[in-house]
């Protein structure tokens, strides 16, 4: 059927009215961040400095760590609106320090490249952005010189989880390498799901031919079945590169900032989590960001990161993705949540809150925050109050409420969440995201492609004019938790694939 221009405009207007109505019902707000976007006018900013003027060679071989650190130190002392420029079409190699690019306590600055690559030696993180405001990073590709994974074929199996593998490149180890963390794992290269296998040790058998014995453990189910799958059905085994893979916690961390824009950037691979986004205010804006490789044919390994693409937790900031692509992750593309605090009642209007997993006080609470108390086992809300005072102790926080809350049961199931952190609704526009999704805060998703293995949500989600595909077997259905809070508006989706 042919639709003329008038019909298209009419349909577009109708769709906008429908979207606006749904967004009002779900209490979604729009997003405008034009003031935070870096464009070609950054050369007219207060001051412009170049990393080459601080001794950076940019040949991809010499260590430019010292020169880049000096340039960032100089940038900190320049007026607001100043810019640090990396030469276009150039590769900078960084091999020393904890972070290749360390941005801390900066206000109103631009870090700009143009098809610029920052090549990093493990076990460093790519970038830290901490306690900054109004900061822009543009036109930079981040990559590791040594990739955090290798591909192997299973040569034989001797039982009890011991397999012999041949890798496509050397693991650069001698003798035996013991895994550094309890949940260290490899992955069966099977496209219809996620099949991890726990790894305890690598042992060198024949270094010239890249042959190793691997001891696999039972931290994940179906270990022996998955080993049989690789041995008999010839699926490859993707394993972490020793001393690199699953060792570096976050490739890029964005913590405690106000207004961050990352524009026209690419993250080629990550040794663990790609982005950690926590404790931010204002907005965090990702525009034209690619996580992964655009090269579908020549990519060495069909993954680019071992954990989440974006681990977003405890943000007051609205997080926006626009024109972004994310794929080939071992874990969630998006994991958006807020901390659940354990509760102990001190008085009628006084409660003690603590974060059990860290044993540290939860310092993100502010006066006038709204707090919700609930029973996590019964899924019952016990009440909402406003915080009127905050007192921080060594391991917990005591907050005074605006009114009495009533008796709270003394149970580990009683939790609290700060609504001003939990209910910030974020936006995804015109993106292509592929993988798993754990969405525990409100999201407005429009004009995007989602290729989904699994969606878990405990909040309101609006999909508008989206296409949803599923990386699962045809006879399976996708299970979307809390489906009553999920709205599909003008989306392309197979109804019978939803469970």
C-alpha positions in Angstrom: 0.0 0.0 0.0 1.3 3.5 -0.9 1.1 6.2 1.6 1.3 9.8 0.4 3.2 12.6 2.1 0.0 14.0 3.8 -0.8 10.6 5.2 2.8 10.2 6.5 2.6 13.6 8.2 -0.8 12.7 9.7 0.4 9.4 11.0 3.5 11.1 12.4 1.3 13.6 14.3 -1.0 10.8 15.5 2.0 8.8 16.7 3.4 11.8 18.6 0.1 12.4 20.3 -0.1 8.8 21.4 3.5 8.8 22.6 2.9 12.1 24.5 -0.2 10.6 26.2 1.6 7.4 27.2 4.7 9.4 28.4 2.5 11.6 30.6 0.8 8.5 32.1 4.3 7.0 32.8 5.6 10.3 34.0 8.3 10.5 31.4 10.0 13.8 30.6 11.9 14.8 27.4 15.6 15.5 27.1 17.4 18.5 25.7 21.2 18.7 26.0 22.2 21.0 23.2 24.3 23.1 25.6 26.4 20.1 26.4 27.2 19.0 22.9 30.6 19.7 21.4 30.7 20.7 17.7 33.2 22.2 15.3 33.0 25.5 17.2 35.1 24.1 20.0 38.1 25.6 18.3 36.7 29.0 19.2 36.6 28.2 22.9 38.6 30.1 25.6 41.9 28.3 24.9 43.0 25.5 22.7 46.0 23.3 23.5 47.4 20.3 21.7 48.9 17.1 23.1 51.7 17.3 20.5 52.9 20.5 22.2 53.6 18.5 25.4 55.8 16.0 23.6 53.2 13.4 22.5 54.5 11.7 19.3 51.4 9.9 18.3 53.2 7.1 16.3 51.4 4.3 18.1 54.7 2.9 19.4 56.3 5.5 21.8 54.7 5.8 25.3 52.8 9.1 25.3 51.5 8.7 28.9 53.7 11.5 30.4 52.9 14.0 27.6 49.1 13.4 27.9 49.2 13.7 31.7 51.1 17.0 31.3 48.5 18.3 28.8 45.6 17.4 31.1 47.3 19.1 34.0 47.7 22.3 31.9 44.0 22.0 30.8 42.9 22.1 34.5 44.4 25.6 34.9 42.8 27.1 31.7 39.6 29.0 31.7 36.2 27.3 31.5 35.4 26.3 27.9 39.0 25.4 26.9 39.8 22.4 24.7 42.6 19.8 24.6 43.0 18.5 21.0 44.4 15.1 19.9 45.7 15.1 16.4 43.3 13.6 13.8 44.0 10.2 12.2 46.7 9.5 14.8 47.3 6.7 17.3 48.6 7.5 20.8 50.1 4.6 22.8 49.8 4.7 26.6 51.5 2.0 28.6 51.9 3.4 32.2 49.5 4.6 34.8 46.1 3.4 36.2 44.1 5.2 33.6 45.1 6.1 30.0 43.1 9.3 30.2 42.4 10.5 33.7 39.9 13.3 33.9 39.3 14.4 37.5 38.0 17.7 39.0 37.7 19.4 35.6 35.1 22.1 34.8 33.8 23.1 31.4 36.4 21.4 29.2 36.5 19.6 25.8 38.7 16.6 25.0 38.6 16.4 21.2 40.0 14.1 18.6 39.0 13.3 15.0 39.4 9.6 14.1 42.0 9.5 16.9 42.9 6.2 18.5 44.2 5.8 22.1 45.9 2.4 22.2 46.3 1.1 25.8 48.5 -1.5 27.4 46.7 -3.7 29.8 46.1 -3.8 32.7 45.1 -0.2 32.6 41.6 1.3 32.3 40.8 3.5 29.3 39.4 6.5 31.0 38.2 7.9 34.3 35.8 10.9 34.5 35.3 11.8 38.1 34.0 14.9 39.9 33.8 16.9 36.7 31.2 19.2 35.3 30.2 20.2 31.8 32.8 18.0 30.1 32.8 16.7 26.5 34.8 13.9 24.9 34.7 13.7 21.2 36.2 11.7 18.3 38.3 9.2 20.2 38.6 5.4 19.7 39.8 3.4 22.7 41.4 0.0 22.2 43.8 -2.5 23.9 47.1 -3.5 22.3 46.6 -7.0 23.7 43.0 -8.2 23.3 41.3 -9.5 26.5 40.2 -12.8 24.9 41.4 -15.5 22.6 39.6 -18.2 20.6 40.4 -21.9 21.1 39.3 -25.3 19.8 38.9 -28.2 22.2 41.3 -30.9 21.3 40.4 -33.5 23.9 38.7 -34.0 27.3 40.0 -36.2 30.1 37.1 -35.9 32.5 36.5 -34.0 35.7 36.3 -30.8 33.8 39.9 -31.0 32.3 40.1 -30.2 28.6 43.0 -29.6 26.2 42.7 -26.6 24.0 44.6 -25.1 21.1 44.4 -21.3 21.0 44.7 -19.0 18.0 47.4 -17.0 19.7 49.8 -17.5 22.6 48.5 -17.0 26.1 51.9 -15.6 27.1 52.2 -17.7 30.3 54.7 -20.1 31.8 53.8 -23.2 33.8 50.3 -22.8 35.4 48.1 -19.7 35.6 45.5 -19.7 38.3 42.4 -17.6 37.8 42.4 -14.3 39.8 38.7 -14.2 40.7 36.2 -16.8 41.8 33.8 -16.3 38.8 36.5 -16.4 36.1 34.9 -18.0 33.0 35.1 -18.8 29.3 32.3 -18.9 26.8 31.0 -21.4 24.3 30.8 -19.6 20.9 27.2 -20.6 20.4 24.9 -17.8 19.0 21.5 -18.8 20.4 22.3 -18.1 24.1 24.9 -17.6 26.7 27.0 -20.6 27.8 29.6 -19.8 30.3 32.1 -22.3 31.8 34.0 -21.6 35.0 37.8 -21.8 34.7 40.2 -22.6 37.6 43.6 -22.8 35.8 45.5 -22.8 32.5 48.5 -25.1 32.2 51.1 -24.9 29.4 51.4 -28.2 27.4 53.1 -27.1 24.2 53.9 -23.4 23.9 55.1 -23.6 20.3 51.7 -24.9 19.2 49.6 -22.9 21.7 48.3 -26.0 23.4 47.1 -25.8 27.0 45.2 -27.8 29.6 42.3 -26.0 31.2 40.7 -27.0 34.5 37.0 -26.1 34.4 34.9 -25.8 37.5 31.2 -26.1 38.4 30.3 -22.5 39.3 27.9 -22.5 36.2 25.5 -25.3 35.5 25.9 -27.9 32.7 29.7 -27.8 32.7 30.1 -31.3 31.2 27.3 -30.8 28.7 28.9 -27.7 27.4 32.3 -29.3 27.2 30.7 -32.1 25.1 29.1 -29.5 22.9 32.5 -28.0 22.1 34.2 -31.4 21.7 31.6 -33.1 19.6 29.8 -30.3 17.8 33.1 -28.3 17.3 31.9 -25.1 18.9 34.9 -22.8 19.7 35.8 -21.9 23.3 36.4 -18.1 23.9 38.7 -17.7 27.0 40.1 -14.7 28.8 43.6 -13.7 28.0 45.6 -14.3 31.2 46.5 -11.1 33.2 44.1 -9.2 30.9 40.6 -10.6 30.5 38.3 -10.2 33.5 41.1 -8.5 35.5 40.4 -4.8 34.7 37.1 -3.9 36.4 35.9 -1.0 34.1 37.1 0.2 30.8 35.6 3.7 31.3 34.2 4.9 34.6 31.9 8.0 34.9 31.4 8.8 38.5 30.2 11.8 40.5 29.9 14.2 37.6 27.4 16.8 36.4 26.7 17.0 32.7 29.0 14.6 30.6 28.8 14.3 26.8 30.6 11.5 24.9 30.3 12.1 21.2 31.6 10.2 18.1 33.6 7.8 20.1 34.3 4.0 19.8 35.2 1.4 22.4 36.7 -1.6 20.6 36.9 -4.0 23.5 36.9 -4.3 27.3 38.5 -6.7 29.7 35.4 -6.7 32.0 32.7 -4.0 32.2 32.7 -1.4 29.4 31.1 1.6 31.1 30.5 2.2 34.8 28.1 5.1 35.3 27.3 6.0 38.9 26.5 8.8 41.2 26.1 11.4 38.4 23.8 14.5 38.3 22.4 16.6 35.4 22.8 14.4 32.4 25.1 11.8 30.9 24.8 11.9 27.1 26.1 9.3 24.7 25.8 10.4 21.0 27.0 8.4 18.0 28.9 5.9 20.3 29.9 2.5 19.0 30.7 -0.3 21.5 32.3 -3.1 19.4 33.7 -3.3 15.9 32.0 -2.2 12.7 34.0 -4.9 10.9 31.7 -7.9 10.8 33.9 -9.9 8.6 37.4 -9.6 10.0 36.7 -9.4 13.7 38.9 -11.9 15.5 36.5 -12.9 18.3 32.7 -12.6 18.3 32.7 -10.7 21.7 34.1 -7.4 22.7 33.6 -7.4 26.5 33.1 -9.9 29.3 30.5 -8.1 31.4 27.9 -5.3 31.1 28.1 -2.7 28.4 26.7 0.0 30.7 26.4 -0.7 34.4 24.4 2.3 35.5 23.6 2.6 39.2 22.5 5.3 41.7 22.4 8.1 39.2 20.3 11.3 39.6 21.4 12.2 36.1 19.2 11.4 33.1 21.2 9.1 30.9 20.6 9.4 27.1 21.8 7.2 24.3 21.3 8.6 20.7 22.5 7.1 17.5 24.5 4.4 19.4 25.4 0.8 18.5 26.2 -1.9 21.1 26.8 -5.6 20.5 28.8 -8.7 21.2 28.8 -8.5 25.0 28.9 -11.5 27.3 26.5 -9.9 29.8 23.8 -7.2 29.8 24.0 -4.3 27.3 22.2 -2.2 29.8 22.0 -2.8 33.6 20.2 0.1 35.1 19.3 0.1 38.8 19.6 1.8 42.2 20.9 0.3 45.4 18.5 -1.5 47.7 19.3 -0.4 51.3 18.8 -2.6 54.3 16.6 -1.0 57.0 16.7 -1.0 60.8 14.1 1.1 62.6 15.6 3.4 65.3 12.5 5.4 66.2 9.0 6.3 64.9 10.5 8.7 62.4 14.1 7.6 62.5 15.7 4.7 60.5 19.2 3.3 59.9 20.2 2.4 56.4 23.1 0.4 55.3 24.5 -1.2 52.1 25.2 -4.8 53.0 27.5 -5.7 50.1 30.0 -2.9 50.8 29.7 -2.5 54.6 30.2 1.2 53.9 27.8 4.1 54.5 25.5 5.0 51.5 26.5 8.6 51.0 24.3 9.4 48.0 21.3 10.3 50.2 20.3 14.0 50.3 17.9 16.0 52.4 14.4 16.2 50.8 14.9 13.0 48.9 11.8 10.7 48.8 12.4 7.2 50.1 10.3 4.1 49.6 10.2 1.2 52.1 9.2 -2.2 50.9 9.3 -5.9 51.7 11.4 -7.6 49.0 10.0 -11.1 49.7 6.3 -10.1 49.6 6.8 -7.3 47.0 4.8 -5.0 49.3 5.4 -1.3 49.7 5.4 -0.3 53.3 5.3 3.5 52.8 6.9 6.6 51.3 8.4 9.4 53.2 10.6 12.5 52.7 14.1 12.7 54.3 14.5 15.7 56.6 18.0 15.1 58.0 21.0 12.8 57.3 23.7 11.7 59.7 26.6 9.5 58.3 28.4 7.0 60.5 31.2 4.5 59.7 29.0 1.8 58.3 25.5 3.2 58.0 23.4 6.3 57.6 20.6 7.5 59.9 17.9 9.5 58.4 15.0 11.4 60.0 11.7 11.3 58.1 9.1 14.0 57.7 6.5 11.9 59.5 6.3 8.6 61.4 6.6 5.5 59.2 4.9 3.0 61.6 6.4 -0.2 62.9 8.8 -1.8 60.4 9.4 -5.5 60.8 12.9 -6.5 61.9 13.7 -8.7 58.8 16.5 -8.8 56.2 13.7 -8.7 53.6 12.9 -5.1 54.5 14.6 -2.7 52.1 14.5 0.9 51.0 15.3 2.8 47.8 15.8 6.5 47.2 13.2 7.5 44.6 15.2 10.5 43.4 17.9 8.0 42.2 15.6 5.1 41.3 12.9 6.9 39.3 15.1 9.1 37.0 13.7 8.2 33.5 16.3 7.9 30.8 16.1 7.9 27.0 17.3 5.7 24.1 16.8 7.2 20.6 17.7 5.7 17.2 20.0 3.1 18.6 20.9 -0.5 17.7 21.4 -2.6 20.9 22.0 -6.3 20.9 22.1 -8.6 24.0 20.5 -8.9 27.4 18.7 -6.0 29.3 18.2 -5.6 33.0 16.1 -2.4 33.3 15.1 -1.4 36.8 14.6 2.3 36.2 12.1 4.0 33.8 13.1 4.2 30.1 11.7 5.8 27.0 13.0 4.0 23.9 12.2 5.3 20.5 13.1 4.5 16.8 15.5 1.8 17.9 16.4 -1.8 17.1 16.7 -4.2 20.0 18.1 -7.6 19.3 17.2 -9.4 22.5 18.2 -12.5 24.3 16.5 -11.6 27.6 14.7 -8.6 29.2 14.3 -8.2 32.9 12.4 -5.1 34.0 10.9 -3.9 37.3 9.9 -0.4 36.1 7.9 1.4 33.4 9.4 1.0 29.9 7.9 2.6 26.7 9.0 1.2 23.3 7.9 3.6 20.6 8.4 2.8 16.9 11.0 0.1 17.7 11.9 -3.1 16.1 12.4 -6.1 18.4 14.3 -9.2 17.2 15.2 -12.1 19.4 18.5 -14.1 19.5 16.7 -17.3 20.6 15.5 -20.5 19.0 12.2 -20.2 17.1 10.3 -22.5 19.4 11.3 -20.5 22.5 9.5 -17.5 24.0 11.1 -14.4 25.5 10.2 -13.9 29.2 9.7 -10.2 30.1 9.2 -9.7 33.8 6.8 -7.1 35.1 5.2 -6.9 31.7 2.3 -4.7 33.0 4.8 -1.8 33.2 6.0 -2.3 29.6 4.3 -0.5 26.7 4.9 -1.3 23.0 3.6 1.6 20.8 3.8 1.1 17.0 6.5 -1.5 17.3 7.5 -4.4 15.0 7.4 -7.5 17.2 6.2 -11.1 16.9 3.4 -11.4 19.5 3.7 -15.1 19.9 7.3 -14.9 21.0 6.4 -13.0 24.2 5.8 -15.1 27.2 
